[in-house]
Structure formats: structure tokens, C-alpha cells
Amino acid sequence: MYKGIVFLDIDGVLNSHTYCDELIAIHGEDGFHKLPRWERHLSTKRIKIINNICKDSNLVVVVSSTWRTGKTVDWLQDTLNARGATFKIIDKTGHEDCKIRGVEIYKWLDKNITLEEHGVSSQHFYPYVILDDDSDMLLWQQENFFKCDNYTGITPTHEYVIKRYFDKFK
């Protein structure tokens, strides 16, 4: 049984401007565009950070990224596994008319988490984090929201802070 969830955005978290710049420096501009999409947009270094977070805190992933559109959970899992992911993707959030990511995450939690079986009385106390470079979250999700900068993506500092966040649920 897992102890919490990572709601994962991909663009701006697992890839970044610095990652793309590194690839362009290695392959050149033309070579960069010839790389498969998942190689251009999925940094193995940043995937390892998510692997560490999930392993150390016993977490699973729900994909909240636009990458979920038209893709199956199996496709997402296989694509990330091909770049070194060892974490488990259990689902993806739905789409809401308002297009606010925080609402989509709220709806997913409301539909999928039976709070009593997890020993909590409110969704506000369920252990989860949101990793995203956008800020369209709900105000009460601020404690769960770890904003990534799309210039650098997720960093070891995020890893440290997120692991500390989950320590309080042990």
C-alpha cells in the first residue's frame, strides 16, 4: 500500500529550458529536433529525482500533465520507463471545463480516495504533493504545491523539501 501521491506535470518539471539547451549543445539545433519527443522532453536526471522521492516516501504518481490527453496510463508508464522511471503511475487526472489544474486534482482526489480507509477525516489531510510549473491550484492546496521553475525543472532542492514534507506522515 502506498502512503501518498505525486500529481505530476511533465513539461516544466521533467524537462526545462536548461535541459533543452544541454541537448542542443550536444546534438546541435537540427539534431535536437530529430530526437524522439520523449528524449527531447524527458530528462533522465529529473526522472531520477521523482524516482527517489517516490521510493523513499512510498509514493505513486497520478499524471496531471497535458501529456495525459489522448494517452493511456500504460503508454505514459512505458514512455517514462523508457527514460529510466521506476515509479508507478496509477492514473491520470480528468479534464474539467474550467481548465484549472487544481480543480482537476481536487476532483480526482474526491472520486478516488476513500478517506476513512486512509485514516484521515478530510482531503485536506491526505498526503499528496503537486509538482507543476504553473500556479493554477486552489488556495487550500498551497501546502501540497511544490512549484518548479520551467527554466530548471525539478531540482535536488525540491527532492529534499518534498521528502521532509512526507516525513510528517510517518
TIMI-863299 format. One record per residue: residue in three letters; y, z, x of N, C-alpha, C in turn. Coordinates in steps of 0.05 Angstrom, whole numbers. Example, Ala and Ser with C-alpha at 12.3 -4.5 7.8 and 13.67 -1.06 7.14 Angstrom:
drenza code:ALA n.py:-114 n.pz:156 n.px:264 ca.py:-90 ca.pz:156 ca.px:246 c.py:-66 c.pz:156 c.px:264;
drenza code:SER n.py:-45 n.pz:142 n.px:257 ca.py:-21 ca.pz:143 ca.px:273 c.py:1 c.pz:157 c.px:258;
END
This chain:
drenza code:MET n.py:-24 n.pz:0 n.px:17 ca.py:0 ca.pz:0 ca.px:0 c.py:25 c.pz:0 c.px:18;
drenza code:TYR n.py:43 n.pz:-17 n.px:11 ca.py:68 ca.pz:-18 ca.px:27 c.py:87 c.pz:4 c.px:18;
drenza code:LYS n.py:107 n.pz:9 n.px:35 ca.py:126 ca.pz:31 ca.px:29 c.py:153 c.pz:21 c.px:21;
drenza code:GLY n.py:158 n.pz:-5 n.px:22 ca.py:184 ca.pz:-15 ca.px:16 c.py:185 c.pz:-45 c.px:18;
drenza code:ILE n.py:208 n.pz:-56 n.px:12 ca.py:211 ca.pz:-85 ca.px:11 c.py:236 c.pz:-94 c.px:27;
drenza code:VAL n.py:233 n.pz:-117 n.px:40 ca.py:256 ca.pz:-130 ca.px:52 c.py:262 c.pz:-155 c.px:35;
drenza code:PHE n.py:285 n.pz:-156 n.px:23 ca.py:295 ca.pz:-180 ca.px:9 c.py:308 c.pz:-197 c.px:30;
drenza code:LEU n.py:295 n.pz:-220 n.px:36 ca.py:303 ca.pz:-236 ca.px:60 c.py:316 c.pz:-262 c.px:53;
drenza code:ASP n.py:341 n.pz:-265 n.px:62 ca.py:354 ca.pz:-291 ca.px:63 c.py:346 c.pz:-304 c.px:89;
drenza code:ILE n.py:346 n.pz:-330 n.px:90 ca.py:337 ca.pz:-344 ca.px:115 c.py:361 c.pz:-355 c.px:130;
drenza code:ASP n.py:377 n.pz:-373 n.px:117 ca.py:400 ca.pz:-384 ca.px:131 c.py:421 c.pz:-363 c.px:136;
drenza code:GLY n.py:428 n.pz:-359 n.px:161 ca.py:447 ca.pz:-339 ca.px:169 c.py:434 c.pz:-313 c.px:178;
drenza code:VAL n.py:408 n.pz:-310 n.px:173 ca.py:393 ca.pz:-286 ca.px:182 c.py:372 c.pz:-294 c.px:203;
drenza code:LEU n.py:355 n.pz:-313 n.px:196 ca.py:335 ca.pz:-322 ca.px:215 c.py:344 c.pz:-346 c.px:232;
drenza code:ASN n.py:367 n.pz:-357 n.px:224 ca.py:380 ca.pz:-377 ca.px:241 c.py:409 c.pz:-370 c.px:242;
drenza code:SER n.py:423 n.pz:-383 n.px:261 ca.py:451 ca.pz:-376 ca.px:264 c.py:464 c.pz:-398 c.px:280;
drenza code:HIS n.py:490 n.pz:-396 n.px:283 ca.py:505 ca.pz:-416 ca.px:299 c.py:496 c.pz:-414 c.px:328;
drenza code:THR n.py:492 n.pz:-389 n.px:338 ca.py:484 ca.pz:-387 ca.px:366 c.py:456 c.pz:-398 c.px:371;
drenza code:TYR n.py:438 n.pz:-395 n.px:352 ca.py:411 ca.pz:-406 ca.px:355 c.py:412 c.pz:-437 c.px:356;
drenza code:CYS n.py:428 n.pz:-449 n.px:338 ca.py:431 ca.pz:-478 ca.px:338 c.py:444 c.pz:-487 c.px:364;
drenza code:ASP n.py:464 n.pz:-473 n.px:373 ca.py:477 ca.pz:-480 ca.px:399 c.py:457 c.pz:-479 c.px:422;
drenza code:GLU n.py:439 n.pz:-459 n.px:422 ca.py:418 ca.pz:-457 ca.px:443 c.py:400 c.pz:-482 c.px:442;
drenza code:LEU n.py:391 n.pz:-489 n.px:418 ca.py:373 ca.pz:-513 ca.px:415 c.py:387 c.pz:-539 c.px:423;
drenza code:ILE n.py:413 n.pz:-541 n.px:416 ca.py:428 ca.pz:-565 ca.px:424 c.py:431 c.pz:-567 c.px:454;
drenza code:ALA n.py:435 n.pz:-543 n.px:467 ca.py:437 ca.pz:-543 ca.px:496 c.py:410 c.pz:-552 c.px:509;
drenza code:ILE n.py:388 n.pz:-545 n.px:497 ca.py:362 ca.pz:-553 ca.px:508 c.py:355 c.pz:-582 c.px:501;
drenza code:HIS n.py:358 n.pz:-590 n.px:476 ca.py:348 ca.pz:-616 ca.px:467 c.py:370 c.pz:-637 c.px:464;
drenza code:GLY n.py:395 n.pz:-629 n.px:466 ca.py:417 ca.pz:-648 ca.px:461 c.py:421 c.pz:-651 c.px:431;
drenza code:GLU n.py:444 n.pz:-662 n.px:423 ca.py:451 ca.pz:-665 ca.px:395 c.py:430 c.pz:-682 c.px:380;
drenza code:ASP n.py:423 n.pz:-705 n.px:392 ca.py:404 ca.pz:-723 ca.px:379 c.py:376 c.pz:-710 c.px:377;
drenza code:GLY n.py:368 n.pz:-697 n.px:398 ca.py:342 ca.pz:-684 ca.px:399 c.py:340 c.pz:-661 c.px:379;
drenza code:PHE n.py:362 n.pz:-647 n.px:376 ca.py:364 ca.pz:-625 ca.px:356 c.py:358 c.pz:-635 c.px:328;
drenza code:HIS n.py:370 n.pz:-657 n.px:321 ca.py:366 ca.pz:-668 ca.px:294 c.py:338 c.pz:-680 c.px:289;
drenza code:LYS n.py:324 n.pz:-686 n.px:311 ca.py:297 ca.pz:-696 ca.px:309 c.py:276 c.pz:-674 c.px:306;
drenza code:LEU n.py:284 n.pz:-649 n.px:312 ca.py:265 ca.pz:-627 ca.px:309 c.py:259 c.pz:-623 c.px:279;
drenza code:PRO n.py:234 n.pz:-614 n.px:274 ca.py:228 ca.pz:-607 ca.px:246 c.py:247 c.pz:-586 c.px:235;
drenza code:ARG n.py:252 n.pz:-587 n.px:209 ca.py:272 ca.pz:-569 ca.px:197 c.py:266 c.pz:-540 c.px:203;
drenza code:TRP n.py:240 n.pz:-532 n.px:201 ca.py:234 ca.pz:-503 ca.px:205 c.py:238 c.pz:-495 c.px:234;
drenza code:GLU n.py:236 n.pz:-514 n.px:253 ca.py:242 ca.pz:-507 ca.px:281 c.py:272 c.pz:-505 c.px:285;
drenza code:ARG n.py:287 n.pz:-522 n.px:273 ca.py:317 ca.pz:-521 ca.px:275 c.py:328 c.pz:-496 c.px:262;
drenza code:HIS n.py:315 n.pz:-486 n.px:241 ca.py:327 ca.pz:-465 ca.px:224 c.py:312 c.pz:-438 c.px:225;
drenza code:LEU n.py:291 n.pz:-436 n.px:241 ca.py:276 ca.pz:-411 ca.px:242 c.py:272 c.pz:-402 c.px:270;
drenza code:SER n.py:289 n.pz:-383 n.px:279 ca.py:288 ca.pz:-373 ca.px:306 c.py:264 c.pz:-354 c.px:309;
drenza code:THR n.py:247 n.pz:-360 n.px:328 ca.py:224 ca.pz:-342 ca.px:333 c.py:233 c.pz:-314 c.px:342;
drenza code:LYS n.py:255 n.pz:-313 n.px:356 ca.py:266 ca.pz:-287 ca.px:365 c.py:275 c.pz:-270 c.px:342;
drenza code:ARG n.py:287 n.pz:-282 n.px:322 ca.py:296 ca.pz:-267 ca.px:298 c.py:273 c.pz:-261 c.px:280;
drenza code:ILE n.py:253 n.pz:-278 n.px:279 ca.py:229 ca.pz:-273 ca.px:263 c.py:215 c.pz:-248 c.px:274;
drenza code:LYS n.py:214 n.pz:-246 n.px:301 ca.py:201 ca.pz:-223 ca.px:314 c.py:215 c.pz:-197 c.px:305;
drenza code:ILE n.py:241 n.pz:-198 n.px:302 ca.py:256 ca.pz:-174 ca.px:293 c.py:246 c.pz:-166 c.px:265;
drenza code:ILE n.py:243 n.pz:-185 n.px:247 ca.py:232 ca.pz:-179 ca.px:220 c.py:204 c.pz:-169 c.px:222;
drenza code:ASN n.py:187 n.pz:-181 n.px:239 ca.py:160 ca.pz:-172 ca.px:244 c.py:160 c.pz:-142 c.px:251;
drenza code:ASN n.py:177 n.pz:-135 n.px:270 ca.py:178 ca.pz:-107 ca.px:280 c.py:187 c.pz:-88 c.px:257;
drenza code:ILE n.py:207 n.pz:-96 n.px:242 ca.py:217 ca.pz:-79 ca.px:220 c.py:194 c.pz:-74 c.px:200;
drenza code:CYS n.py:181 n.pz:-96 n.px:192 ca.py:160 ca.pz:-94 ca.px:172 c.py:136 c.pz:-78 c.px:182;
drenza code:LYS n.py:128 n.pz:-83 n.px:206 ca.py:105 ca.pz:-69 ca.px:217 c.py:111 c.pz:-39 c.px:221;
drenza code:ASP n.py:133 n.pz:-32 n.px:233 ca.py:139 ca.pz:-4 ca.px:239 c.py:145 c.pz:12 c.px:214;
drenza code:SER n.py:155 n.pz:0 n.px:192 ca.py:161 ca.pz:15 ca.px:168 c.py:143 c.pz:9 c.px:145;
drenza code:ASN n.py:122 n.pz:-7 n.px:150 ca.py:102 ca.pz:-15 ca.px:129 c.py:115 c.pz:-28 c.px:105;
drenza code:LEU n.py:129 n.pz:-51 n.px:111 ca.py:145 ca.pz:-65 ca.px:90 c.py:133 c.pz:-93 c.px:85;
drenza code:VAL n.py:139 n.pz:-103 n.px:62 ca.py:132 ca.pz:-131 ca.px:55 c.py:158 c.pz:-145 c.px:49;
drenza code:VAL n.py:157 n.pz:-172 n.px:46 ca.py:181 ca.pz:-188 ca.px:43 c.py:180 c.pz:-202 c.px:15;
drenza code:VAL n.py:204 n.pz:-202 n.px:3 ca.py:209 ca.pz:-219 ca.px:-20 c.py:232 c.pz:-238 c.px:-12;
drenza code:VAL n.py:227 n.pz:-264 n.px:-13 ca.py:247 ca.pz:-283 ca.px:-4 c.py:268 c.pz:-287 c.px:-26;
drenza code:SER n.py:293 n.pz:-282 n.px:-18 ca.py:316 ca.pz:-285 ca.px:-36 c.py:333 c.pz:-309 c.px:-28;
drenza code:SER n.py:325 n.pz:-323 n.px:-8 ca.py:340 ca.pz:-345 ca.px:3 c.py:338 c.pz:-370 c.px:-15;
drenza code:THR n.py:357 n.pz:-388 n.px:-12 ca.py:356 ca.pz:-413 ca.px:-26 c.py:331 c.pz:-429 c.px:-18;
drenza code:TRP n.py:319 n.pz:-422 n.px:4 ca.py:294 ca.pz:-435 ca.px:13 c.py:272 c.pz:-432 c.px:-8;
drenza code:ARG n.py:275 n.pz:-412 n.px:-26 ca.py:254 ca.pz:-407 ca.px:-46 c.py:254 c.pz:-429 c.px:-68;
drenza code:THR n.py:276 n.pz:-444 n.px:-70 ca.py:278 ca.pz:-464 ca.px:-91 c.py:258 c.pz:-486 c.px:-87;
drenza code:GLY n.py:241 n.pz:-490 n.px:-107 ca.py:221 ca.pz:-511 ca.px:-106 c.py:198 c.pz:-507 c.px:-87;
drenza code:LYS n.py:196 n.pz:-483 n.px:-75 ca.py:175 ca.pz:-477 ca.px:-56 c.py:157 c.pz:-455 c.px:-67;
drenza code:THR n.py:132 n.pz:-455 n.px:-60 ca.py:114 ca.pz:-434 ca.px:-67 c.py:115 c.pz:-411 c.px:-47;
drenza code:VAL n.py:105 n.pz:-388 n.px:-54 ca.py:103 ca.pz:-366 ca.px:-35 c.py:85 c.pz:-374 c.px:-12;
drenza code:ASP n.py:63 n.pz:-388 n.px:-18 ca.py:45 ca.pz:-397 ca.px:3 c.py:59 c.pz:-415 c.px:23;
drenza code:TRP n.py:75 n.pz:-434 n.px:13 ca.py:90 ca.pz:-452 ca.px:31 c.py:109 c.pz:-436 c.px:48;
drenza code:LEU n.py:123 n.pz:-417 n.px:36 ca.py:142 ca.pz:-401 ca.px:52 c.py:127 c.pz:-385 c.px:73;
drenza code:GLN n.py:104 n.pz:-373 n.px:65 ca.py:88 ca.pz:-357 ca.px:84 c.py:78 c.pz:-375 c.px:107;
drenza code:ASP n.py:66 n.pz:-398 n.px:100 ca.py:56 ca.pz:-416 ca.px:121 c.py:78 c.pz:-425 c.px:140;
drenza code:THR n.py:101 n.pz:-432 n.px:129 ca.py:123 ca.pz:-442 ca.px:145 c.py:133 c.pz:-421 c.px:165;
drenza code:LEU n.py:136 n.pz:-396 n.px:155 ca.py:145 ca.pz:-375 ca.px:172 c.py:123 c.pz:-367 c.px:192;
drenza code:ASN n.py:98 n.pz:-367 n.px:183 ca.py:76 ca.pz:-361 ca.px:201 c.py:75 c.pz:-380 c.px:225;
drenza code:ALA n.py:81 n.pz:-406 n.px:219 ca.py:81 ca.pz:-426 ca.px:240 c.py:101 c.pz:-421 c.px:261;
drenza code:ARG n.py:121 n.pz:-405 n.px:255 ca.py:142 ca.pz:-397 ca.px:274 c.py:138 c.pz:-369 c.px:285;
drenza code:GLY n.py:115 n.pz:-356 n.px:278 ca.py:109 ca.pz:-330 ca.px:290 c.py:111 c.pz:-307 c.px:272;
drenza code:ALA n.py:115 n.pz:-311 n.px:246 ca.py:117 ca.pz:-288 ca.px:227 c.py:90 c.pz:-275 c.px:224;
drenza code:THR n.py:90 n.pz:-249 n.px:224 ca.py:66 ca.pz:-233 ca.px:218 c.py:69 c.pz:-216 c.px:193;
drenza code:PHE n.py:94 n.pz:-216 n.px:183 ca.py:99 ca.pz:-201 ca.px:158 c.py:87 c.pz:-215 c.px:134;
drenza code:LYS n.py:83 n.pz:-200 n.px:112 ca.py:72 ca.pz:-212 ca.px:88 c.py:94 c.pz:-217 c.px:68;
drenza code:ILE n.py:94 n.pz:-241 n.px:57 ca.py:112 ca.pz:-248 ca.px:35 c.py:97 c.pz:-245 c.px:9;
drenza code:ILE n.py:107 n.pz:-227 n.px:-8 ca.py:93 ca.pz:-222 ca.px:-33 c.py:104 c.pz:-238 c.px:-57;
drenza code:ASP n.py:129 n.pz:-247 n.px:-54 ca.py:141 ca.pz:-261 ca.px:-77 c.py:168 c.pz:-273 c.px:-69;
drenza code:LYS n.py:181 n.pz:-284 n.px:-88 ca.py:208 ca.pz:-294 ca.px:-85 c.py:224 c.pz:-287 c.px:-110;
drenza code:THR n.py:250 n.pz:-283 n.px:-107 ca.py:266 ca.pz:-276 ca.px:-130 c.py:270 c.pz:-300 c.px:-147;
drenza code:GLY n.py:277 n.pz:-295 n.px:-172 ca.py:282 ca.pz:-317 ca.px:-191 c.py:311 c.pz:-326 c.px:-188;
drenza code:HIS n.py:318 n.pz:-345 n.px:-204 ca.py:346 ca.pz:-355 ca.px:-205 c.py:359 c.pz:-345 c.px:-231;
drenza code:GLU n.py:383 n.pz:-335 n.px:-229 ca.py:399 ca.pz:-327 ca.px:-252 c.py:422 c.pz:-345 c.px:-256;
drenza code:ASP n.py:431 n.pz:-349 n.px:-280 ca.py:453 ca.pz:-366 ca.px:-286 c.py:479 c.pz:-359 c.px:-272;
drenza code:CYS n.py:482 n.pz:-333 n.px:-267 ca.py:507 ca.pz:-323 ca.px:-254 c.py:507 c.pz:-330 c.px:-224;
drenza code:LYS n.py:483 n.pz:-336 n.px:-213 ca.py:480 ca.pz:-343 ca.px:-185 c.py:490 c.pz:-321 c.px:-165;
drenza code:ILE n.py:487 n.pz:-296 n.px:-174 ca.py:495 ca.pz:-274 ca.px:-157 c.py:469 c.pz:-262 c.px:-146;
drenza code:ARG n.py:466 n.pz:-263 n.px:-119 ca.py:441 ca.pz:-254 ca.px:-106 c.py:434 c.pz:-226 c.px:-114;
drenza code:GLY n.py:454 n.pz:-208 n.px:-115 ca.py:448 ca.pz:-180 ca.px:-122 c.py:436 c.pz:-178 c.px:-150;
drenza code:VAL n.py:444 n.pz:-194 n.px:-169 ca.py:433 ca.pz:-194 ca.px:-196 c.py:404 c.pz:-204 c.px:-195;
drenza code:GLU n.py:399 n.pz:-225 n.px:-179 ca.py:371 ca.pz:-235 ca.px:-176 c.py:353 c.pz:-214 c.px:-165;
drenza code:ILE n.py:362 n.pz:-199 n.px:-145 ca.py:346 ca.pz:-177 ca.px:-133 c.py:342 c.pz:-155 c.px:-154;
drenza code:TYR n.py:363 n.pz:-148 n.px:-168 ca.py:361 ca.pz:-127 ca.px:-189 c.py:340 c.pz:-135 c.px:-209;
drenza code:LYS n.py:341 n.pz:-160 n.px:-219 ca.py:322 ca.pz:-169 ca.px:-239 c.py:293 c.pz:-169 c.px:-228;
drenza code:TRP n.py:290 n.pz:-176 n.px:-202 ca.py:263 ca.pz:-175 ca.px:-191 c.py:253 c.pz:-147 c.px:-190;
drenza code:LEU n.py:269 n.pz:-128 n.px:-181 ca.py:261 ca.pz:-100 ca.px:-180 c.py:254 c.pz:-90 c.px:-208;
drenza code:ASP n.py:271 n.pz:-96 n.px:-227 ca.py:267 ca.pz:-87 ca.px:-254 c.py:241 c.pz:-97 c.px:-266;
drenza code:LYS n.py:234 n.pz:-121 n.px:-260 ca.py:210 ca.pz:-134 ca.px:-270 c.py:184 c.pz:-125 c.px:-256;
drenza code:ASN n.py:186 n.pz:-120 n.px:-230 ca.py:162 ca.pz:-117 ca.px:-213 c.py:156 c.pz:-89 c.px:-203;
drenza code:ILE n.py:175 n.pz:-71 n.px:-204 ca.py:170 ca.pz:-44 ca.px:-193 c.py:166 c.pz:-24 c.px:-215;
drenza code:THR n.py:142 n.pz:-14 n.px:-217 ca.py:137 ca.pz:8 ca.px:-236 c.py:144 c.pz:34 c.px:-220;
drenza code:LEU n.py:167 n.pz:45 n.px:-227 ca.py:178 ca.pz:67 ca.px:-211 c.py:160 c.pz:91 c.px:-210;
drenza code:GLU n.py:147 n.pz:97 n.px:-232 ca.py:131 ca.pz:121 ca.px:-233 c.py:108 c.pz:120 c.px:-213;
drenza code:GLU n.py:96 n.pz:96 n.px:-209 ca.py:74 ca.pz:94 ca.px:-190 c.py:83 c.pz:97 c.px:-161;
drenza code:HIS n.py:110 n.pz:94 n.px:-157 ca.py:121 ca.pz:98 ca.px:-130 c.py:134 c.pz:126 c.px:-127;
drenza code:GLY n.py:133 n.pz:142 n.px:-148 ca.py:143 ca.pz:169 ca.px:-146 c.py:174 c.pz:171 c.px:-146;
drenza code:VAL n.py:187 n.pz:151 n.px:-157 ca.py:216 ca.pz:153 ca.px:-158 c.py:225 c.pz:150 c.px:-187;
drenza code:SER n.py:248 n.pz:160 n.px:-194 ca.py:257 ca.pz:160 ca.px:-221 c.py:277 c.pz:138 c.px:-228;
drenza code:SER n.py:286 n.pz:124 n.px:-208 ca.py:306 ca.pz:104 ca.px:-212 c.py:304 c.pz:82 c.px:-191;
drenza code:GLN n.py:310 n.pz:58 n.px:-198 ca.py:310 ca.pz:36 ca.px:-180 c.py:329 c.pz:41 c.px:-156;
drenza code:HIS n.py:349 n.pz:58 n.px:-162 ca.py:369 ca.pz:64 ca.px:-141 c.py:356 c.pz:79 c.px:-117;
drenza code:PHE n.py:333 n.pz:91 n.px:-122 ca.py:320 ca.pz:107 ca.px:-101 c.py:295 c.pz:93 c.px:-90;
drenza code:TYR n.py:289 n.pz:69 n.px:-99 ca.py:266 ca.pz:55 ca.px:-88 c.py:273 c.pz:44 c.px:-60;
drenza code:PRO n.py:255 n.pz:47 n.px:-41 ca.py:262 ca.pz:38 ca.px:-13 c.py:261 c.pz:8 c.px:-10;
drenza code:TYR n.py:284 n.pz:-4 n.px:-7 ca.py:285 ca.pz:-33 ca.px:-1 c.py:311 c.pz:-38 c.px:15;
drenza code:VAL n.py:311 n.pz:-60 n.px:29 ca.py:335 ca.pz:-70 ca.px:42 c.py:340 c.pz:-99 c.px:35;
drenza code:ILE n.py:365 n.pz:-107 n.px:36 ca.py:373 ca.pz:-134 ca.px:31 c.py:384 c.pz:-144 c.px:58;
drenza code:LEU n.py:373 n.pz:-166 n.px:68 ca.py:384 ca.pz:-178 ca.px:92 c.py:396 c.pz:-205 c.px:85;
drenza code:ASP n.py:422 n.pz:-208 n.px:88 ca.py:436 ca.pz:-232 ca.px:79 c.py:461 c.pz:-234 c.px:94;
drenza code:ASP n.py:471 n.pz:-259 n.px:96 ca.py:497 ca.pz:-263 ca.px:109 c.py:519 c.pz:-267 c.px:88;
drenza code:ASP n.py:512 n.pz:-268 n.px:63 ca.py:531 ca.pz:-269 ca.px:41 c.py:534 c.pz:-241 c.px:29;
drenza code:SER n.py:556 n.pz:-236 n.px:15 ca.py:561 ca.pz:-210 ca.px:4 c.py:560 c.pz:-208 c.px:-26;
drenza code:ASP n.py:546 n.pz:-226 n.px:-39 ca.py:546 ca.pz:-225 ca.px:-68 c.py:524 c.pz:-206 c.px:-79;
drenza code:MET n.py:528 n.pz:-181 n.px:-72 ca.py:509 ca.pz:-159 ca.px:-80 c.py:524 c.pz:-142 c.px:-100;
drenza code:LEU n.py:509 n.pz:-125 n.px:-114 ca.py:520 ca.pz:-107 ca.px:-133 c.py:531 c.pz:-82 c.px:-118;
drenza code:LEU n.py:551 n.pz:-70 n.px:-129 ca.py:564 ca.pz:-47 ca.px:-115 c.py:544 c.pz:-25 c.px:-109;
drenza code:TRP n.py:526 n.pz:-19 n.px:-127 ca.py:507 ca.pz:3 ca.px:-122 c.py:485 c.pz:-5 c.px:-102;
drenza code:GLN n.py:484 n.pz:-30 n.px:-94 ca.py:465 ca.pz:-39 ca.px:-73 c.py:476 c.pz:-36 c.px:-45;
drenza code:GLN n.py:500 n.pz:-26 n.px:-42 ca.py:513 ca.pz:-25 ca.px:-16 c.py:497 c.pz:-9 c.px:5;
drenza code:GLU n.py:483 n.pz:12 n.px:-3 ca.py:467 ca.pz:27 ca.px:16 c.py:442 c.pz:12 c.px:25;
drenza code:ASN n.py:433 n.pz:-7 n.px:9 ca.py:410 ca.pz:-23 ca.px:16 c.py:416 c.pz:-49 c.px:29;
drenza code:PHE n.py:442 n.pz:-56 n.px:31 ca.py:450 ca.pz:-82 ca.px:41 c.py:458 c.pz:-81 c.px:70;
drenza code:PHE n.py:444 n.pz:-97 n.px:86 ca.py:450 ca.pz:-99 ca.px:114 c.py:459 c.pz:-128 c.px:120;
drenza code:LYS n.py:485 n.pz:-130 n.px:123 ca.py:497 ca.pz:-157 ca.px:125 c.py:493 c.pz:-168 c.px:154;
drenza code:CYS n.py:484 n.pz:-192 n.px:155 ca.py:482 ca.pz:-206 ca.px:180 c.py:505 c.pz:-225 c.px:183;
drenza code:ASP n.py:513 n.pz:-230 n.px:207 ca.py:534 ca.pz:-249 ca.px:213 c.py:521 c.pz:-276 c.px:218;
drenza code:ASN n.py:529 n.pz:-297 n.px:203 ca.py:516 ca.pz:-322 ca.px:207 c.py:521 c.pz:-335 c.px:234;
drenza code:TYR n.py:538 n.pz:-323 n.px:250 ca.py:542 ca.pz:-332 ca.px:277 c.py:519 c.pz:-323 c.px:295;
drenza code:THR n.py:509 n.pz:-299 n.px:291 ca.py:488 ca.pz:-288 ca.px:308 c.py:462 c.pz:-284 c.px:293;
drenza code:GLY n.py:462 n.pz:-282 n.px:267 ca.py:437 ca.pz:-276 ca.px:252 c.py:430 c.pz:-247 c.px:256;
drenza code:ILE n.py:405 n.pz:-240 n.px:249 ca.py:396 ca.pz:-213 ca.px:252 c.py:393 c.pz:-206 c.px:282;
drenza code:THR n.py:400 n.pz:-181 n.px:289 ca.py:401 ca.pz:-173 ca.px:317 c.py:384 c.pz:-148 c.px:321;
drenza code:PRO n.py:379 n.pz:-140 n.px:346 ca.py:365 ca.pz:-115 ca.px:351 c.py:380 c.pz:-91 c.px:339;
drenza code:THR n.py:406 n.pz:-92 n.px:337 ca.py:421 ca.pz:-70 ca.px:325 c.py:414 c.pz:-67 c.px:295;
drenza code:HIS n.py:411 n.pz:-90 n.px:281 ca.py:402 ca.pz:-88 ca.px:253 c.py:374 c.pz:-75 c.px:252;
drenza code:GLU n.py:356 n.pz:-83 n.px:270 ca.py:329 ca.pz:-72 ca.px:271 c.py:330 c.pz:-42 c.px:273;
drenza code:TYR n.py:346 n.pz:-32 n.px:292 ca.py:348 ca.pz:-3 ca.px:296 c.py:358 c.pz:11 c.px:271;
drenza code:VAL n.py:380 n.pz:1 n.px:260 ca.py:392 ca.pz:14 ca.px:237 c.py:374 c.pz:13 c.px:212;
drenza code:ILE n.py:360 n.pz:-9 n.px:208 ca.py:342 ca.pz:-11 ca.px:185 c.py:318 c.pz:8 c.px:189;
drenza code:LYS n.py:307 n.pz:9 n.px:213 ca.py:285 ca.pz:28 ca.px:217 c.py:294 c.pz:57 c.px:212;
drenza code:ARG n.py:318 n.pz:63 n.px:221 ca.py:329 ca.pz:90 ca.px:215 c.py:332 c.pz:95 c.px:185;
drenza code:TYR n.py:341 n.pz:74 n.px:171 ca.py:343 ca.pz:76 ca.px:142 c.py:317 c.pz:83 c.px:129;
drenza code:PHE n.py:295 n.pz:70 n.px:137 ca.py:269 ca.pz:75 ca.px:125 c.py:257 c.pz:102 c.px:135;
drenza code:ASP n.py:266 n.pz:113 n.px:157 ca.py:256 ca.pz:139 ca.px:166 c.py:260 c.pz:161 c.px:145;
drenza code:LYS n.py:280 n.pz:159 n.px:129 ca.py:286 ca.pz:179 ca.px:108 c.py:265 c.pz:179 c.px:85;
drenza code:PHE n.py:249 n.pz:158 n.px:84 ca.py:229 ca.pz:155 ca.px:63 c.py:201 c.pz:164 c.px:72;
drenza code:LYS n.py:199 n.pz:173 n.px:96 ca.py:172 ca.pz:181 ca.px:107 c.py:164 c.pz:207 c.px:96;
END
